Structures are given as structure tokens and as C-alpha cells.
Amino acid sequence: MADSDAETIRAVLDGDVDRYAELVEKYHGPAIRLAFSFLGNYEDARDVSQDAFVSAYQALGRFRAASKFSTWLYRILVNKCKDACRRRSRQPAPVAGVGPSDPEADPDDGLFVVDVADPGDDPSGRLAHQELARALSAAIEALPMKQRAAFVLHHVHGLSLEEAAGVMDCRLGTVKSHVFRATESLRRQLTPWVEREGL
């Protein structure tokens, strides 16, 4: 665990509870982006991430200092996202995206997309890349939850396979398998679309 996180957690556990705000501030943006990757709605992502921070605070005494706080927090967050997805399973699901690049931005403008744009593109190129991003977002949203979690954690949010295994609380080989299957599924779904669009 990062020394700064370890010191902050020790201070909180020793009674300086206001220091917990330092952890919230540090991981607030990444937590919302990760939740948005699963939920596709900024308000839901904000609510679930806040709930995860509360749960982490309440369980801080059980945190193992040998672990990274971010891994532990993301595990709580991913589980809460899964619970939220199950609760919504009987409702029409929005197309889930993988980010807004600005966590304070309002992604509810329908752009629930992976950013694949080339800044040098002309307007038609930008539109084609935006459509690819929409198609990729929809394909990610359609993955089975474990494959989706592994792919999003590793390829979208940049966690190592080992870190993703920690978040998902499973073996490294299992995460590798989920990432491989997700990648193959996305390739099968998107290759015809890319070929058709000439990208």
C-alpha cells in the first residue's frame, strides 16, 4: 500500500476521522469513472461510488495493511455495481460506457463511449470514430459481468492483471481467461462493423 494511504488510514483508525476525506478526494474521480463503466449513468455512478466510500469507511478496521487501499476500495465498488446491475436487470438497460474523460462532466448526453477519436480527423472521420466508440461501448455492456469487469479493469482503467485479480477477488489465471474471452468476443462483434465502415 502507498505510504501516504497507509499513514492516512492509521490516522483515521487512531481517531482523526476527518483524514478519511483525503482518501475520498484521491480516489473520487477514478471511482466514479469505474462505476460509470458498469452503470452507464453518471448519477448512478456517483451514488454507488459514494456508497462504496461509506462502506469502506465503516469496514476500515478490517482492512489489511499489506493490501493497496485502491484495490480494496475498487473491490467494494465493483460488487456494489454488480448489485446495482442486478437490481436493474428487469428494467431496460442503457448503453454502458467506459468513462467520461472528465468525471464532473455530464455523460447523460448519450455519449456513453470509449474515446477512440483521432484529434486530427476531419468531421467525417470524427463521426466514424464516434460511431465505433458507441459500438464498442455497446459490445462491452453486452459482455457477461465477469468478462466485462476484467476487461474494463485491465484495458480501460489500466489496472495490471494482478490488480484486477485483487479487485475481483479471484486467481490471476481466471482474470487472464476472462480478459482473453472478452477480447475475442469484442473482436468477433466489431470486426464486421469496422470492415463495413472502412476504418
N, CA, C and O of each residue as an XYZ file, in Angstrom:
796
protein
N       0.853     -1.191      0.000
C       0.000      0.000      0.000
C       0.888      1.240      0.000
O       1.931      1.264      0.653
N       0.474      2.261     -0.728
C       1.234      3.501     -0.758
C       1.404      4.028      0.662
O       0.486      3.968      1.480
N       2.613      4.552      0.935
C       2.892      5.048      2.285
C       1.883      6.108      2.706
O       1.445      6.126      3.856
N       1.514      6.991      1.782
C       0.579      8.062      2.134
C      -0.786      7.496      2.515
O      -1.415      7.981      3.456
N      -1.251      6.471      1.790
C      -2.526      5.848      2.136
C      -2.435      5.146      3.483
O      -3.353      5.225      4.299
N      -1.325      4.464      3.707
C      -1.141      3.741      4.970
C      -1.157      4.711      6.146
O      -1.780      4.450      7.175
N      -0.469      5.823      5.979
C      -0.411      6.817      7.061
C      -1.787      7.425      7.310
O      -2.178      7.643      8.456
N      -2.512      7.695      6.239
C      -3.853      8.263      6.374
C      -4.782      7.292      7.087
O      -5.531      7.688      7.981
N      -4.737      6.029      6.697
C      -5.610      5.024      7.313
C      -5.277      4.858      8.789
O      -6.175      4.730      9.622
N      -3.976      4.859      9.117
C      -3.601      4.761     10.540
C      -4.163      5.937     11.320
O      -4.660      5.767     12.434
N      -4.085      7.130     10.739
C      -4.599      8.325     11.423
C      -6.102      8.231     11.639
O      -6.601      8.580     12.708
N      -6.819      7.761     10.632
C      -8.275      7.612     10.755
C      -8.608      6.609     11.854
O      -9.474      6.862     12.691
N      -7.922      5.476     11.847
C      -8.190      4.437     12.844
C      -7.798      4.893     14.255
O      -8.330      4.399     15.249
N      -6.851      5.850     14.325
C      -6.443      6.389     15.625
C      -7.345      7.519     16.099
O      -7.113      8.111     17.154
N      -8.385      7.818     15.305
C      -9.371      8.796     15.762
C      -9.460     10.077     14.958
O     -10.380     10.868     15.167
N      -8.532     10.302     14.047
C      -8.581     11.521     13.224
C      -9.438     11.229     11.991
O      -8.929     11.136     10.873
N     -10.754     11.084     12.216
C     -11.649     10.606     11.167
C     -11.758     11.577      9.991
O     -12.098     11.174      8.879
N     -11.469     12.854     10.238
C     -11.535     13.826      9.142
C     -10.519     13.531      8.051
O     -10.692     13.959      6.910
N      -9.462     12.803      8.390
C      -8.435     12.477      7.388
C      -8.967     11.544      6.306
O      -8.364     11.434      5.238
N     -10.082     10.872      6.564
C     -10.644      9.981      5.549
C     -10.978     10.756      4.277
O     -10.980     10.189      3.185
N     -11.257     12.034      4.417
C     -11.557     12.876      3.255
C     -10.402     12.890      2.261
O     -10.615     13.084      1.064
N      -9.185     12.686      2.749
C      -8.021     12.656      1.849
C      -8.125     11.471      0.885
O      -7.805     11.595     -0.298
N      -8.574     10.328      1.398
C      -8.732      9.152      0.545
C      -9.885      9.351     -0.443
O      -9.792      8.968     -1.609
N     -10.963      9.953      0.039
C     -12.104     10.219     -0.841
C     -11.675     11.141     -1.974
O     -11.996     10.894     -3.137
N     -10.950     12.202     -1.634
C     -10.513     13.152     -2.661
C      -9.580     12.487     -3.668
O      -9.672     12.739     -4.869
N      -8.688     11.644     -3.174
C      -7.694     10.993     -4.039
C      -8.337     10.028     -5.025
O      -7.931      9.968     -6.186
N      -9.342      9.269     -4.575
C      -9.902      8.190     -5.401
C     -11.303      8.493     -5.933
O     -11.920      7.641     -6.573
N     -11.804      9.691     -5.673
C     -13.156     10.050     -6.089
C     -13.339      9.944     -7.612
O     -14.273      9.293     -8.082
N     -12.454     10.579     -8.371
C     -12.569     10.553     -9.832
C     -12.456      9.162    -10.415
O     -13.327      8.750    -11.181
N     -11.389      8.411    -10.071
C     -11.283      7.051    -10.596
C     -12.464      6.163    -10.204
O     -12.894      5.324    -10.995
N     -12.989      6.340     -8.994
C     -14.128      5.514     -8.554
C     -15.362      5.800     -9.396
O     -16.066      4.875     -9.801
N     -15.626      7.061     -9.659
C     -16.801      7.399    -10.473
C     -16.628      6.873    -11.894
O     -17.576      6.341    -12.472
N     -15.436      7.013    -12.464
C     -15.213      6.511    -13.822
C     -15.393      5.003    -13.882
O     -15.967      4.475    -14.835
N     -14.898      4.309    -12.858
C     -15.057      2.857    -12.838
C     -16.525      2.474    -12.704
O     -16.999      1.589    -13.417
N     -17.242      3.120    -11.810
C     -18.669      2.822    -11.653
C     -19.440      3.139    -12.932
O     -20.354      2.405    -13.308
N     -19.070      4.231    -13.596
C     -19.736      4.603    -14.847
C     -19.540      3.533    -15.914
O     -20.419      3.302    -16.744
N     -18.376      2.882    -15.884
C     -18.103      1.820    -16.847
C     -19.109      0.683    -16.740
O     -19.414      0.020    -17.732
N     -19.621      0.460    -15.541
C     -20.583     -0.613    -15.329
C     -22.024     -0.135    -15.463
O     -22.890     -0.888    -15.909
N     -22.282      1.105    -15.080
C     -23.665      1.556    -14.945
C     -24.143      2.448    -16.084
O     -25.344      2.536    -16.336
N     -23.215      3.112    -16.778
C     -23.575      3.919    -17.926
C     -24.398      5.148    -17.611
O     -25.028      5.718    -18.502
N     -24.403      5.562    -16.361
C     -25.193      6.719    -15.947
C     -24.422      7.431    -14.842
O     -24.057      6.821    -13.836
N     -24.178      8.725    -15.035
C     -23.333      9.450    -14.097
C     -23.943      9.526    -12.700
O     -23.241      9.343    -11.706
N     -25.239      9.793    -12.620
C     -25.870      9.906    -11.304
C     -25.780      8.586    -10.546
O     -25.465      8.571     -9.356
N     -26.054      7.482    -11.231
C     -25.932      6.162    -10.585
C     -24.490      5.901    -10.178
O     -24.231      5.393     -9.087
N     -23.551      6.246    -11.053
C     -22.137      6.014    -10.751
C     -21.711      6.819     -9.532
O     -20.970      6.323     -8.683
N     -22.177      8.059     -9.444
C     -21.836      8.895     -8.284
C     -22.427      8.315     -7.008
O     -21.751      8.251     -5.981
N     -23.694      7.890     -7.070
C     -24.345      7.334     -5.881
C     -23.656      6.061     -5.412
O     -23.415      5.881     -4.218
N     -23.338      5.172     -6.361
C     -22.710      3.897     -5.994
C     -21.299      4.123     -5.471
O     -20.873      3.455     -4.529
N     -20.574      5.052     -6.070
C     -19.215      5.307     -5.580
C     -19.248      5.914     -4.174
O     -18.412      5.576     -3.337
N     -20.201      6.799     -3.913
C     -20.335      7.349     -2.558
C     -20.664      6.240     -1.565
O     -20.125      6.207     -0.458
N     -21.544      5.343     -1.964
C     -21.902      4.216     -1.111
C     -20.681      3.340     -0.829
O     -20.507      2.841      0.283
N     -19.840      3.160     -1.846
C     -18.623      2.361     -1.662
C     -17.673      3.026     -0.672
O     -17.070      2.344      0.157
N     -17.532      4.342     -0.749
C     -16.661      5.046      0.202
C     -17.196      4.925      1.625
O     -16.421      4.762      2.567
N     -18.516      5.005      1.788
C     -19.112      4.843      3.118
C     -18.848      3.440      3.645
O     -18.445      3.267      4.795
N     -19.077      2.433      2.794
C     -18.852      1.046      3.221
C     -17.386      0.807      3.566
O     -17.079      0.120      4.540
N     -16.478      1.375      2.767
C     -15.051      1.219      3.052
C     -14.695      1.859      4.389
O     -13.914      1.303      5.161
N     -15.268      3.024      4.659
C     -15.009      3.688      5.938
C     -15.510      2.835      7.103
O     -14.817      2.670      8.107
N     -16.711      2.303      6.959
C     -17.290      1.501      8.043
C     -16.491      0.225      8.299
O     -16.471     -0.282      9.420
N     -15.829     -0.297      7.254
C     -15.079     -1.547      7.396
C     -13.576     -1.314      7.502
O     -12.802     -2.268      7.420
N     -13.148     -0.071      7.682
C     -11.726      0.253      7.632
C     -10.907     -0.522      8.659
O      -9.737     -0.825      8.427
N     -11.513     -0.836      9.773
C     -10.807     -1.606     10.790
C     -10.455     -3.013     10.344
O      -9.566     -3.642     10.918
N     -11.141     -3.514      9.323
C     -10.858     -4.861      8.803
C      -9.920     -4.835      7.599
O      -9.585     -5.881      7.042
N      -9.499     -3.634      7.202
C      -8.606     -3.513      6.050
C      -7.237     -4.089      6.388
O      -6.682     -3.799      7.447
N      -6.694     -4.906      5.486
C      -5.365     -5.498      5.680
C      -4.314     -4.541      5.127
O      -4.315     -4.221      3.938
N      -3.428     -4.092      5.992
C      -2.451     -3.068      5.622
C      -1.500     -3.528      4.527
O      -0.865     -2.695      3.880
N      -1.387     -4.832      4.304
C      -0.494     -5.328      3.257
C      -1.082     -5.096      1.868
O      -0.361     -5.176      0.873
N      -2.353     -4.816      1.789
C      -3.030     -4.609      0.507
C      -2.986     -3.131      0.115
O      -2.653     -2.265      0.923
N      -3.329     -2.871     -1.138
C      -3.477     -1.480     -1.585
C      -4.897     -1.032     -1.277
O      -5.854     -1.768     -1.519
N      -5.031      0.172     -0.744
C      -6.364      0.679     -0.448
C      -7.206      0.771     -1.708
O      -8.397      0.460     -1.679
N      -6.604      1.196     -2.819
C      -7.368      1.346     -4.054
C      -7.950      0.003     -4.509
O      -9.099     -0.054     -4.949
N      -7.173     -1.070     -4.407
C      -7.668     -2.391     -4.799
C      -8.847     -2.791     -3.932
O      -9.854     -3.292     -4.431
N      -8.719     -2.571     -2.638
C      -9.788     -2.910     -1.698
C     -11.039     -2.087     -1.977
O     -12.150     -2.617     -2.001
N     -10.850     -0.783     -2.187
C     -11.982      0.096     -2.490
C     -12.662     -0.320     -3.785
O     -13.890     -0.386     -3.846
N     -11.878     -0.603     -4.826
C     -12.462     -0.969     -6.116
C     -13.215     -2.301     -6.029
O     -14.208     -2.505     -6.727
N     -12.736     -3.207     -5.166
C     -13.465     -4.468     -4.981
C     -14.850     -4.185     -4.405
O     -15.848     -4.737     -4.867
N     -14.901     -3.327     -3.398
C     -16.193     -2.937     -2.817
C     -17.063     -2.278     -3.885
O     -18.252     -2.577     -4.003
N     -16.464     -1.387     -4.654
C     -17.200     -0.646     -5.678
C     -17.740     -1.565     -6.765
O     -18.904     -1.449     -7.150
N     -16.910     -2.473     -7.262
C     -17.363     -3.397     -8.314
C     -18.508     -4.261     -7.807
O     -19.471     -4.505     -8.533
N     -18.410     -4.722     -6.570
C     -19.508     -5.527     -6.008
C     -20.798     -4.717     -5.915
O     -21.882     -5.238     -6.176
N     -20.679     -3.457     -5.548
C     -21.875     -2.606     -5.485
C     -22.433     -2.339     -6.883
O     -23.648     -2.250     -7.060
N     -21.559     -2.211     -7.866
C     -22.025     -2.056     -9.248
C     -22.763     -3.315     -9.715
O     -23.801     -3.229    -10.371
N     -22.220     -4.468     -9.372
C     -22.904     -5.722     -9.737
C     -24.281     -5.788     -9.094
O     -25.252     -6.186     -9.737
N     -24.368     -5.397     -7.821
C     -25.668     -5.385     -7.137
C     -26.633     -4.436     -7.842
O     -27.804     -4.762     -8.035
N     -26.136     -3.259     -8.224
C     -26.989     -2.283     -8.911
C     -27.450     -2.816    -10.262
O     -28.598     -2.612    -10.657
N     -26.557     -3.498    -10.967
C     -26.931     -4.085    -12.264
C     -27.994     -5.166    -12.086
O     -28.917     -5.276    -12.893
N     -27.859     -5.958    -11.031
C     -28.877     -6.996    -10.777
C     -30.222     -6.364    -10.456
O     -31.262     -6.848    -10.904
N     -30.203     -5.283     -9.680
C     -31.472     -4.611     -9.349
C     -32.135     -4.037    -10.591
O     -33.361     -3.982    -10.682
N     -31.319     -3.611    -11.543
C     -31.871     -3.013    -12.760
C     -32.157     -4.038    -13.852
O     -32.632     -3.681    -14.930
N     -31.870     -5.309    -13.579
C     -31.927     -6.318    -14.645
C     -33.303     -6.460    -15.266
O     -33.418     -6.910    -16.406
N     -34.346     -6.089    -14.549
C     -35.689     -6.187    -15.112
C     -36.102     -4.909    -15.831
O     -37.183     -4.831    -16.414
N     -35.220     -3.902    -15.781
C     -35.513     -2.639    -16.448
C     -34.686     -2.546    -17.719
O     -33.643     -3.192    -17.817
N     -35.130     -1.752    -18.705
C     -34.301     -1.556    -19.901
C     -32.962     -0.967    -19.506
O     -32.908      0.013    -18.763
N     -31.884     -1.553    -19.994
C     -30.543     -1.108    -19.619
C     -30.036     -0.073    -20.602
O     -30.196     -0.240    -21.811
N     -29.421      1.001    -20.103
C     -28.795      1.963    -21.014
C     -27.539      1.358    -21.615
O     -27.003      0.380    -21.094
N     -27.078      1.930    -22.694
C     -25.781      1.517    -23.242
C     -24.720      2.003    -22.287
O     -24.576      3.205    -22.061
N     -23.979      1.072    -21.728
C     -22.975      1.449    -20.735
C     -21.707      1.881    -21.427
O     -21.274      1.262    -22.400
N     -21.120      2.934    -20.928
C     -19.876      3.406    -21.493
C     -18.718      3.069    -20.597
O     -18.858      2.305    -19.642
N     -17.601      3.625    -20.896
C     -16.421      3.345    -20.098
C     -15.749      4.623    -19.658
O     -14.531      4.673    -19.494
N     -16.505      5.600    -19.479
C     -15.820      6.695    -18.917
C     -16.579      7.919    -18.959
O     -17.316      7.825    -19.941
N     -16.760      8.999    -18.389
C     -16.441     10.191    -19.120
C     -14.993     10.537    -18.847
O     -14.471     10.192    -17.787
N     -14.325     11.213    -19.780
C     -12.943     11.575    -19.523
C     -12.871     12.585    -18.383
O     -11.897     12.604    -17.630
N     -13.892     13.418    -18.252
C     -13.977     14.356    -17.137
C     -15.037     13.839    -16.176
O     -16.218     13.831    -16.521
N     -14.642     13.403    -14.966
C     -15.623     12.797    -14.078
C     -16.719     13.751    -13.638
O     -17.769     13.305    -13.175
N     -16.500     15.064    -13.771
C     -17.535     16.014    -13.394
C     -18.433     16.374    -14.579
O     -19.411     17.107    -14.428
N     -18.089     15.848    -15.763
C     -18.907     16.130    -16.937
C     -20.201     15.350    -16.855
O     -20.305     14.369    -16.120
N     -21.182     15.793    -17.613
C     -22.457     15.087    -17.645
C     -22.471     14.158    -18.836
O     -22.656     14.613    -19.965
N     -22.278     12.849    -18.616
C     -22.242     11.922    -19.733
C     -23.635     11.538    -20.209
O     -23.764     10.780    -21.170
N     -24.679     12.041    -19.564
C     -26.022     11.651    -19.936
C     -26.490     12.316    -21.224
O     -27.686     12.346    -21.516
N     -25.542     12.850    -21.995
C     -25.904     13.401    -23.288
C     -25.941     12.316    -24.352
O     -26.080     12.610    -25.540
N     -25.816     11.050    -23.926
C     -25.896      9.941    -24.860
C     -24.548      9.475    -25.369
O     -24.479      8.493    -26.108
N     -23.473     10.152    -24.992
C     -22.162      9.764    -25.472
C     -21.510      8.809    -24.486
O     -20.472      9.122    -23.903
N     -22.106      7.666    -24.305
C     -21.558      6.658    -23.395
C     -20.547      5.839    -24.185
O     -20.831      4.711    -24.588
N     -19.375      6.406    -24.403
C     -18.481      5.814    -25.378
C     -17.062      5.729    -24.860
O     -16.669      6.439    -23.934
N     -16.294      4.831    -25.487
C     -14.859      4.805    -25.327
C     -14.303      5.868    -26.256
O     -14.766      5.995    -27.390
N     -13.341      6.618    -25.809
C     -12.774      7.663    -26.659
C     -11.774      7.038    -27.617
O     -10.660      6.694    -27.222
N     -12.172      6.891    -28.880
C     -11.272      6.344    -29.883
C     -10.982      7.365    -30.969
O     -10.429      7.023    -32.014
N     -11.351      8.615    -30.730
C     -11.217      9.645    -31.754
C      -9.757     10.025    -31.977
O      -8.936      9.986    -31.060
N      -9.460     10.392    -33.213
C      -8.175     10.940    -33.590
C      -8.354     12.455    -33.700
O      -9.122     12.913    -34.546
N      -7.661     13.252    -32.864
C      -7.869     14.706    -32.894
C      -7.609     15.313    -34.269
O      -8.126     16.385    -34.582
N      -6.808     14.629    -35.094
C      -6.504     15.164    -36.409
C      -7.537     14.832    -37.467
O      -7.405     15.263    -38.613
N      -8.552     14.084    -37.113
C      -9.575     13.682    -38.077
C     -10.378     14.868    -38.579
O     -10.559     15.866    -37.881
N     -10.857     14.730    -39.817
C     -11.832     15.688    -40.320
C     -13.191     15.331    -39.719
O     -13.308     14.299    -39.058
N     -14.223     16.157    -39.931
C     -15.527     15.879    -39.304
C     -16.088     14.501    -39.629
O     -16.675     13.863    -38.755
N     -15.924     14.024    -40.860
C     -16.465     12.700    -41.184
C     -15.687     11.606    -40.460
O     -16.266     10.600    -40.048
N     -14.382     11.797    -40.304
C     -13.576     10.825    -39.564
C     -13.943     10.793    -38.099
O     -14.004      9.727    -37.487
N     -14.192     11.988    -37.526
C     -14.602     12.040    -36.122
C     -15.934     11.340    -35.915
O     -16.133     10.645    -34.919
N     -16.851     11.528    -36.867
C     -18.151     10.872    -36.759
C     -18.005      9.357    -36.826
O     -18.650      8.634    -36.067
N     -17.155      8.874    -37.740
C     -16.944      7.424    -37.864
C     -16.353      6.860    -36.578
O     -16.764      5.795    -36.116
N     -15.383      7.577    -35.996
C     -14.787      7.096    -34.753
C     -15.781      7.170    -33.594
O     -15.751      6.330    -32.695
N     -16.654      8.166    -33.613
C     -17.681      8.244    -32.576
C     -18.630      7.047    -32.680
O     -19.036      6.479    -31.666
N     -18.976      6.673    -33.901
C     -19.848      5.511    -34.085
C     -19.144      4.228    -33.647
O     -19.768      3.346    -33.058
N     -17.850      4.123    -33.935
C     -17.083      2.974    -33.458
C     -17.079      2.930    -31.940
O     -17.226      1.865    -31.340
N     -16.911      4.098    -31.321
C     -16.902      4.157    -29.860
C     -18.240      3.713    -29.293
O     -18.288      2.992    -28.296
N     -19.322      4.139    -29.922
C     -20.651      3.701    -29.478
C     -20.797      2.185    -29.618
O     -21.303      1.518    -28.716
N     -20.351      1.648    -30.753
C     -20.451      0.202    -30.985
C     -19.612     -0.567    -29.960
O     -20.042     -1.599    -29.446
N     -18.421     -0.058    -29.670
C     -17.565     -0.714    -28.681
C     -18.196     -0.662    -27.298
O     -18.173     -1.652    -26.567
N     -18.760      0.485    -26.935
C     -19.420      0.609    -25.633
C     -20.563     -0.386    -25.501
O     -20.710     -1.046    -24.473
N     -21.376     -0.487    -26.555
C     -22.500     -1.421    -26.520
C     -22.012     -2.854    -26.420
O     -22.607     -3.663    -25.709
N     -20.919     -3.184    -27.135
C     -20.379     -4.543    -27.091
C     -19.826     -4.867    -25.704
O     -19.999     -5.982    -25.211
N     -19.162     -3.897    -25.073
C     -18.649     -4.111    -23.713
C     -19.812     -4.328    -22.752
O     -19.757     -5.213    -21.897
N     -20.861     -3.525    -22.890
C     -22.022     -3.638    -21.999
C     -22.680     -5.004    -22.116
O     -23.272     -5.494    -21.154
N     -22.580     -5.627    -23.297
C     -23.237     -6.913    -23.524
C     -22.416     -8.099    -23.024
O     -22.921     -9.221    -22.999
N     -21.176     -7.879    -22.631
C     -20.344     -8.982    -22.141
C     -20.910     -9.543    -20.833
O     -21.541     -8.813    -20.069
N     -20.685    -10.841    -20.572
C     -21.008    -11.361    -19.235
C     -20.260    -10.556    -18.174
O     -19.156    -10.072    -18.425
N     -20.852    -10.413    -17.003
C     -20.342     -9.481    -15.998
C     -18.881     -9.727    -15.632
O     -18.122     -8.766    -15.506
N     -18.462    -10.974    -15.457
C     -17.079    -11.222    -15.052
C     -16.101    -10.852    -16.161
O     -15.035    -10.297    -15.893
N     -16.462    -11.158    -17.406
C     -15.606    -10.764    -18.522
C     -15.557     -9.249    -18.640
O     -14.497     -8.666    -18.869
N     -16.694     -8.630    -18.484
C     -16.777     -7.175    -18.572
C     -15.921     -6.522    -17.492
O     -15.176     -5.580    -17.762
N     -16.034     -7.034    -16.262
C     -15.250     -6.467    -15.159
C     -13.762     -6.592    -15.436
O     -13.017     -5.624    -15.281
N     -13.322     -7.782    -15.845
C     -11.901     -8.000    -16.092
C     -11.396     -7.116    -17.228
O     -10.327     -6.516    -17.121
N     -12.164     -7.035    -18.319
C     -11.755     -6.234    -19.469
C     -11.692     -4.753    -19.105
O     -10.720     -4.071    -19.431
N     -12.720     -4.258    -18.434
C     -12.783     -2.835    -18.084
C     -11.661     -2.474    -17.109
O     -10.991     -1.456    -17.282
N     -11.458     -3.303    -16.092
C     -10.411     -3.010    -15.123
C      -9.035     -2.971    -15.784
O      -8.229     -2.082    -15.509
N      -8.776     -3.947    -16.661
C      -7.435     -4.072    -17.247
C      -7.226     -3.137    -18.435
O      -6.264     -2.370    -18.460
N      -8.126     -3.198    -19.419
C      -7.895     -2.473    -20.665
C      -8.400     -1.034    -20.645
O      -7.850     -0.182    -21.343
N      -9.417     -0.752    -19.873
C      -9.981      0.596    -19.873
C      -9.386      1.439    -18.748
O      -9.036      2.600    -18.957
N      -9.273      0.851    -17.554
C      -8.791      1.615    -16.404
C      -7.317      1.373    -16.087
O      -6.769      1.968    -15.159
N      -6.678      0.495    -16.864
C      -5.228      0.365    -16.787
C      -4.679     -0.388    -15.598
O      -3.487     -0.287    -15.311
N      -5.520     -1.148    -14.888
C      -5.002     -1.961    -13.791
C      -4.215     -3.132    -14.372
O      -4.554     -3.648    -15.437
N      -3.178     -3.542    -13.677
C      -2.464     -4.746    -14.093
C      -3.384     -5.949    -13.910
O      -4.392     -5.870    -13.208
N      -3.031     -7.048    -14.540
C      -3.832     -8.267    -14.363
C      -3.850     -8.687    -12.896
O      -4.865     -9.172    -12.395
N      -2.725     -8.500    -12.213
C      -2.657     -8.844    -10.795
C      -3.592     -7.956     -9.972
O      -4.288     -8.437     -9.079
N      -3.601     -6.655    -10.281
C      -4.501     -5.747     -9.572
C      -5.962     -6.075     -9.862
O      -6.805     -6.038     -8.966
N      -6.255     -6.396    -11.123
C      -7.628     -6.773    -11.473
C      -8.047     -8.024    -10.720
O      -9.192     -8.130    -10.279
N      -7.124     -8.977    -10.569
C      -7.428    -10.187     -9.803
C      -7.725     -9.839     -8.352
O      -8.607    -10.438     -7.736
N      -6.991     -8.871     -7.801
C      -7.249     -8.432     -6.431
C      -8.615     -7.800     -6.290
O      -9.339     -8.070     -5.331
N      -8.970     -6.950     -7.256
C     -10.278     -6.303     -7.213
C     -11.394     -7.334     -7.338
O     -12.396     -7.264     -6.625
N     -11.215     -8.291     -8.248
C     -12.257     -9.290     -8.494
C     -12.206    -10.443     -7.493
O     -13.088    -11.302     -7.482
N     -11.163    -10.456     -6.649
C     -11.007    -11.488     -5.619
C     -10.982    -12.881     -6.240
O     -11.699    -13.783     -5.807
N     -10.147    -13.038     -7.260
C     -10.019    -14.347     -7.913
C      -8.566    -14.552     -8.337
O      -7.735    -13.657     -8.187
N      -8.274    -15.719     -8.860
C      -6.905    -16.051     -9.252
C      -6.499    -15.289    -10.513
O      -7.340    -14.907    -11.327
N      -5.200    -15.082    -10.651
C      -4.662    -14.386    -11.814
C      -5.059    -15.100    -13.106
O      -5.447    -14.456    -14.081
N      -4.963    -16.421    -13.111
C      -5.311    -17.178    -14.312
C      -6.762    -16.990    -14.710
O      -7.091    -16.991    -15.896
N      -7.634    -16.829    -13.719
C      -9.056    -16.617    -14.002
C      -9.266    -15.268    -14.678
O     -10.037    -15.159    -15.631
N      -8.578    -14.241    -14.183
C      -8.683    -12.916    -14.798
C      -8.148    -12.954    -16.225
O      -8.763    -12.393    -17.132
N      -7.011    -13.610    -16.430
C      -6.455    -13.721    -17.780
C      -7.470    -14.367    -18.723
O      -7.646    -13.923    -19.858
N      -8.126    -15.406    -18.246
C      -9.121    -16.093    -19.062
C     -10.288    -15.173    -19.394
O     -10.748    -15.138    -20.536
N     -10.771    -14.428    -18.399
C     -11.885    -13.503    -18.637
C     -11.494    -12.419    -19.644
O     -12.272    -12.088    -20.538
N     -10.289    -11.869    -19.496
C      -9.833    -10.823    -20.420
C      -9.712    -11.382    -21.832
O     -10.123    -10.735    -22.796
N      -9.150    -12.580    -21.957
C      -8.999    -13.200    -23.278
C     -10.359    -13.429    -23.931
O     -10.559    -13.092    -25.098
N     -11.287    -14.002    -23.176
C     -12.615    -14.276    -23.739
C     -13.338    -12.982    -24.110
O     -13.992    -12.912    -25.151
N     -13.224    -11.967    -23.270
C     -13.859    -10.682    -23.574
C     -13.271    -10.081    -24.845
O     -14.004     -9.585    -25.701
N     -11.946    -10.127    -24.964
C     -11.283     -9.568    -26.139
C     -11.702    -10.289    -27.405
O     -11.973     -9.660    -28.428
N     -11.754    -11.612    -27.333
C     -12.183    -12.387    -28.501
C     -13.625    -12.083    -28.866
O     -13.957    -11.972    -30.046
N     -14.482    -11.950    -27.869
C     -15.887    -11.638    -28.125
C     -16.024    -10.271    -28.781
O     -16.781    -10.113    -29.740
N     -15.292     -9.279    -28.266
C     -15.350     -7.937    -28.845
C     -14.807     -7.931    -30.272
O     -15.342     -7.245    -31.143
N     -13.744     -8.695    -30.507
C     -13.182     -8.771    -31.858
C     -14.198     -9.365    -32.836
O     -14.374     -8.863    -33.946
N     -14.864    -10.445    -32.406
C     -15.874    -11.070    -33.280
C     -17.017    -10.108    -33.584
O     -17.503    -10.039    -34.713
N     -17.439     -9.368    -32.564
C     -18.571     -8.464    -32.755
C     -18.219     -7.238    -33.592
O     -19.033     -6.771    -34.389
N     -17.015     -6.722    -33.412
C     -16.682     -5.436    -34.018
C     -15.961     -5.528    -35.350
O     -16.008     -4.575    -36.128
N     -15.296     -6.639    -35.644
C     -14.564     -6.740    -36.914
C     -15.464     -6.521    -38.124
O     -15.089     -5.748    -39.006
N     -16.637     -7.161    -38.215
C     -17.510     -6.875    -39.369
C     -17.923     -5.412    -39.449
O     -18.011     -4.850    -40.541
N     -18.171     -4.800    -38.314
C     -18.574     -3.384    -38.292
C     -17.432     -2.517    -38.797
O     -17.652     -1.623    -39.615
N     -16.205     -2.770    -38.319
C     -15.048     -1.977    -38.732
C     -14.801     -2.158    -40.221
O     -14.530     -1.188    -40.928
N     -14.892     -3.412    -40.710
C     -14.673     -3.655    -42.138
C     -15.726     -2.978    -42.983
O     -15.429     -2.432    -44.046
N     -16.959     -3.014    -42.510
C     -18.051     -2.384    -43.264
C     -17.873     -0.871    -43.347
O     -18.152     -0.251    -44.373
N     -17.396     -0.286    -42.229
C     -17.223      1.166    -42.197
C     -15.901      1.617    -42.823
O     -15.682      2.808    -43.044
N     -15.029      0.653    -43.104
C     -13.754      1.003    -43.726
C     -12.784      1.715    -42.807
O     -11.972      2.523    -43.256
N     -12.870      1.409    -41.495
C     -11.936      2.044    -40.541
C     -10.652      1.230    -40.413
O      -9.755      1.607    -39.659
